[in-house]
């Protein structure tokens, strides 16, 4: 769907729900708030403007690969998009810049992760939804260990999750990644964290401490301000939660009607 406010802005919808937004003239523009929060982390992940090696699990309209190609030229990126028809549609109608080193593969995200070499990535980004739910096999302890394996010592794992109070799914994900990574955090709007509505939550996991103050400053300055929660502040969400084993995994919760729909 074209954006009437931006001449080359496009919204990709899947089954009536907004999935991705791209401005072909300004790929550094991130319309969706969760994508903007991931963008802040990518800006802070390494020296400014330096290239990154990134694995994207889930492609959509390739919003974040385009962002990285624009803000960190020379970045090498692999994208696993399980919907081959969607990937072909996007690359045909919203072509990538010629100089973007982005390889889009019709593959399951976990399969790409398990086949990747050790210590090959600076960032792993998970944004995979089957319909409106995150697949169960991308939520488990063995999956988290695969993410840790492919990351370099200074690398980061980022996932776009969705949940609502009492946050059983979010708590299980925090417990799962805290069992593998020494540092975990989340970023979300205060109304979501207070349990007032269903919404996106960005999960961050790393082998080393992140620049919390700068990340919090950037997220607080967004059009829809978000909070960065880490350390002891996560205890209320993780109390009683256990890491998810493959045999116990379930998809993320079904959003309520209208949570992410458009007009």
C-alpha positions in Angstrom: 0.0 0.0 0.0 1.4 3.4 -0.9 1.9 6.1 1.7 0.2 9.3 0.7 2.6 11.4 2.8 5.8 9.9 1.3 6.2 9.6 -2.5 8.1 6.3 -2.3 6.9 5.0 1.1 5.2 1.6 1.1 3.4 -0.4 3.8 3.4 -4.1 3.5 0.4 -5.9 5.0 0.0 -9.6 5.5 -3.5 -11.0 6.1 -4.7 -7.4 6.9 -2.1 -6.7 9.5 0.8 -4.2 9.0 4.0 -6.1 8.6 6.7 -3.7 7.4 7.2 -0.2 6.2 9.8 1.0 3.7 10.7 4.4 2.2 12.8 3.7 -0.9 14.0 7.3 -0.9 14.9 7.3 2.8 15.8 3.8 4.0 17.1 5.2 7.3 13.5 6.2 8.1 11.9 3.6 10.5 8.2 4.1 10.7 7.3 1.3 13.1 8.2 2.0 16.7 9.7 -1.4 17.4 11.9 -1.1 14.4 13.1 2.3 15.5 14.1 0.7 18.9 16.0 -2.0 17.1 17.6 0.7 15.0 18.9 2.5 18.1 20.6 -0.7 19.2 22.2 -1.2 15.7 23.5 2.4 15.9 25.1 1.6 19.3 26.3 -1.9 18.5 29.7 -0.9 17.3 31.8 2.1 16.2 29.7 4.6 14.4 29.3 4.0 10.7 31.4 0.8 10.8 30.0 -2.2 8.9 28.3 -5.1 10.7 27.7 -8.8 9.8 24.1 -9.5 10.6 21.7 -12.5 10.4 18.1 -11.5 10.0 15.6 -14.2 10.9 12.5 -13.0 9.1 12.6 -10.6 6.2 9.3 -8.9 5.5 9.9 -5.8 3.3 13.6 -5.9 4.4 13.3 -2.7 6.4 16.2 -3.3 8.8 18.6 -4.7 6.1 17.9 -1.5 4.1 18.5 0.6 7.2 21.8 -1.0 7.9 22.9 -0.8 4.3 22.3 3.0 4.5 23.6 3.7 7.9 26.5 1.3 7.9 27.7 0.8 4.3 29.6 -2.4 3.7 27.6 -4.4 6.1 27.2 -8.0 5.1 23.7 -9.4 5.7 21.9 -12.7 5.4 18.1 -12.8 5.6 16.0 -15.9 6.2 12.5 -15.4 4.9 10.4 -18.7 5.1 7.8 -17.3 2.8 9.5 -17.6 -0.6 6.6 -16.0 -2.5 6.7 -13.0 -0.1 10.4 -12.6 -0.6 10.1 -12.7 -4.4 7.2 -10.2 -4.2 9.2 -7.8 -2.1 12.4 -7.9 -4.0 10.5 -7.4 -7.3 8.3 -4.5 -6.2 10.6 -2.9 -3.6 14.1 -3.6 -5.0 17.2 -3.3 -2.7 19.9 -0.8 -3.6 22.4 -2.1 -6.0 25.3 -1.6 -3.5 23.5 -3.4 -0.6 25.3 -6.6 0.4 22.1 -8.4 1.4 21.4 -12.1 0.6 17.8 -13.1 0.9 17.2 -16.9 1.3 13.9 -18.7 1.3 14.7 -20.5 4.5 13.4 -21.1 8.0 15.1 -18.8 10.5 16.3 -21.5 12.9 17.6 -23.6 10.0 19.7 -20.7 8.8 20.9 -20.1 12.3 21.9 -23.7 12.9 23.7 -23.8 9.6 25.7 -20.6 10.2 29.4 -20.9 11.2 30.6 -20.1 14.8 31.2 -16.5 15.6 30.1 -15.2 12.2 27.7 -12.4 13.2 27.8 -9.1 15.1 24.0 -9.1 15.5 21.2 -11.7 15.1 17.8 -10.1 14.7 14.6 -12.3 15.1 11.4 -10.9 13.7 9.5 -13.9 12.6 5.8 -14.3 12.7 3.5 -17.0 11.2 0.4 -14.9 10.8 0.3 -13.0 14.1 2.3 -15.4 16.3 6.0 -16.1 16.8 6.7 -19.7 15.9 7.4 -22.0 18.9 10.8 -23.3 17.6 12.3 -19.8 17.8 11.6 -19.5 21.6 13.7 -22.3 23.1 16.8 -22.8 25.1 18.5 -24.8 22.3 17.6 -22.0 19.9 19.1 -19.4 22.3 22.3 -21.4 22.5 22.5 -21.5 18.7 22.2 -17.7 18.7 25.0 -17.4 21.2 27.2 -19.7 19.2 27.0 -17.7 16.0 27.6 -14.3 17.7 31.0 -12.9 18.1 32.2 -12.0 21.7 30.8 -8.4 21.3 27.6 -9.5 19.6 24.0 -8.9 20.3 20.7 -10.9 19.9 17.6 -8.9 19.3 14.0 -10.2 19.0 10.7 -8.5 18.3 8.2 -10.1 20.7 4.6 -9.4 21.5 2.7 -10.0 24.8 0.4 -8.6 27.4 0.0 -8.9 31.2 0.6 -11.2 33.0 3.5 -11.6 30.6 3.9 -15.4 30.8 5.4 -15.6 27.3 7.8 -12.6 27.8 8.9 -14.0 31.2 9.7 -17.3 29.7 11.8 -15.6 27.0 13.7 -13.6 29.5 14.4 -16.7 31.5 15.5 -18.6 28.4 17.9 -16.0 27.2 19.2 -15.2 30.7 20.2 -18.8 30.9 22.6 -18.3 28.0 23.6 -14.6 28.0 24.9 -12.7 31.0 23.1 -9.5 30.0 19.4 -9.3 29.0 17.0 -6.4 28.7 13.8 -5.3 27.2 12.4 -2.2 25.5 8.7 -1.3 25.5 6.2 1.5 25.9 5.2 2.1 29.5 1.6 1.3 28.8 2.6 -2.2 27.6 4.8 -2.7 30.6 2.1 -1.6 33.0 -0.2 -4.3 31.5 -2.7 -1.8 30.0 -2.5 -3.2 26.5 -1.1 -5.9 24.2 2.0 -4.7 22.4 5.5 -5.2 21.0 8.5 -5.7 23.3 12.1 -5.8 22.0 14.2 -8.4 23.8 18.0 -7.7 23.9 20.6 -10.3 24.9 24.4 -9.9 24.9 27.6 -11.3 26.3 28.6 -7.9 27.6 26.8 -4.8 29.2 25.1 -2.6 26.7 25.2 1.3 26.7 22.0 1.4 28.8 21.9 5.2 29.4 22.3 6.2 25.8 19.9 3.5 24.6 17.4 4.7 27.2 17.9 8.3 26.1 17.2 7.5 22.5 14.1 5.4 23.2 12.7 8.0 25.5 13.0 10.6 22.7 11.0 8.7 20.2 7.5 9.9 19.1 6.1 7.0 21.2 8.6 6.9 24.1 9.8 3.6 25.4 11.5 2.4 28.6 14.7 0.2 28.8 14.4 -2.3 31.6 17.3 -4.4 32.7 19.0 -5.9 35.8 17.0 -6.2 39.0 14.1 -4.3 37.4 13.3 -7.5 35.4 12.7 -9.6 38.5 8.9 -9.1 38.5 8.7 -10.4 35.0 11.0 -13.4 35.5 9.8 -14.6 38.9 8.7 -18.2 38.6 9.6 -18.3 34.8 11.7 -21.2 33.5 13.7 -21.6 30.3 11.7 -23.1 27.5 12.7 -26.6 26.3 12.0 -27.8 22.8 9.3 -30.2 24.0 7.5 -27.5 25.9 7.6 -24.7 23.4 4.5 -22.8 22.3 4.0 -19.9 19.9 3.6 -16.4 21.2 0.1 -15.4 22.4 -2.6 -14.6 19.9 -3.1 -10.8 19.8 -6.6 -9.6 20.6 -8.8 -8.5 17.7 -7.6 -5.2 16.3 -4.3 -5.1 18.2 -2.3 -4.6 15.0 -4.9 -4.2 12.3 -5.3 -1.3 10.0 -8.4 0.6 8.9 
